[in-house]
Amino acid sequence: MFEKLRVKEHMEVATSTGQHIGTVDEVKDDQIKLTRSDSSDGAHHYIAFDNVDKVADNRVYLKQGTPIPMGVGAN
């Protein structure tokens, strides 16, 4: 498990295999808000903290099988 306080603005968010999907814009309640600049549709997208596996090397890694919102980097 990880500490939510370790997730900071501008950290990279990646799949379990390390593929970039976005950048943290802000932490909101139990979700990570991704920057619009990383999305193909120009919209903010959110990832639930339940989908975070670990935080390491200034990067947030998601659990394997996490659904990635349409319009985000890996899609």
C-alpha positions as CSV (number, residue, x, y, z in Angstrom):
1,M,0.0,0.0,0.0
2,F,1.1,3.6,-0.5
3,E,0.5,6.9,1.3
4,K,-1.8,9.3,-0.6
5,L,0.4,12.2,0.7
6,R,3.2,11.0,-1.5
7,V,1.3,11.8,-4.7
8,K,2.2,15.3,-5.8
9,E,1.3,17.7,-8.7
10,H,3.3,17.1,-11.9
11,M,4.1,13.5,-11.1
12,E,3.9,11.1,-14.0
13,V,1.1,8.5,-14.0
14,A,1.9,5.2,-15.7
15,T,0.3,1.8,-16.3
16,S,1.7,-1.2,-14.4
17,T,4.1,-1.7,-17.3
18,G,5.4,1.8,-17.1
19,Q,3.5,3.3,-20.1
20,H,2.8,7.0,-19.6
21,I,-0.9,7.9,-19.4
22,G,-0.8,11.3,-17.8
23,T,0.4,13.8,-15.3
24,V,-1.0,14.6,-11.9
25,D,-2.8,18.0,-12.0
26,E,-4.1,17.7,-8.4
27,V,-5.2,15.3,-5.8
28,K,-9.0,15.6,-5.1
29,D,-10.6,13.5,-2.4
30,D,-10.0,9.9,-3.4
31,Q,-9.0,10.7,-7.0
32,I,-6.1,11.8,-9.0
33,K,-7.0,14.6,-11.5
34,L,-4.9,14.3,-14.6
35,T,-3.8,17.4,-16.6
36,R,-5.7,18.2,-19.8
37,S,-2.5,18.6,-21.8
38,D,-1.9,14.8,-21.8
39,S,-5.4,14.0,-23.1
40,S,-6.4,13.8,-26.7
41,D,-9.8,15.3,-26.0
42,G,-8.5,18.3,-24.0
43,A,-10.5,17.3,-20.9
44,H,-9.5,16.4,-17.3
45,H,-9.7,12.8,-16.4
46,Y,-9.7,11.1,-13.0
47,I,-8.1,8.0,-11.6
48,A,-9.4,6.5,-8.3
49,F,-6.8,6.0,-5.6
50,D,-8.0,2.4,-5.4
51,N,-6.3,1.8,-8.7
52,V,-2.9,3.0,-7.5
53,D,-0.4,0.2,-7.0
54,K,2.7,2.2,-5.8
55,V,4.5,5.5,-5.9
56,A,8.2,5.3,-6.9
57,D,10.8,7.5,-8.6
58,N,8.4,10.5,-9.0
59,R,5.9,8.2,-10.8
60,V,2.5,6.9,-9.8
61,Y,2.0,3.3,-11.0
62,L,-1.5,1.9,-11.5
63,K,-2.5,-1.7,-10.7
64,Q,-2.6,-4.1,-13.6
65,G,-6.0,-4.1,-15.3
66,T,-6.9,-0.6,-14.3
67,P,-9.4,0.8,-16.8
68,I,-7.8,3.8,-18.6
69,P,-10.3,6.6,-19.5
70,M,-10.8,7.2,-23.2
71,G,-8.7,10.2,-24.4
72,V,-5.9,9.5,-21.9
73,G,-2.3,8.7,-23.0
74,A,-2.5,4.9,-23.3
75,N,-5.6,5.0,-25.5
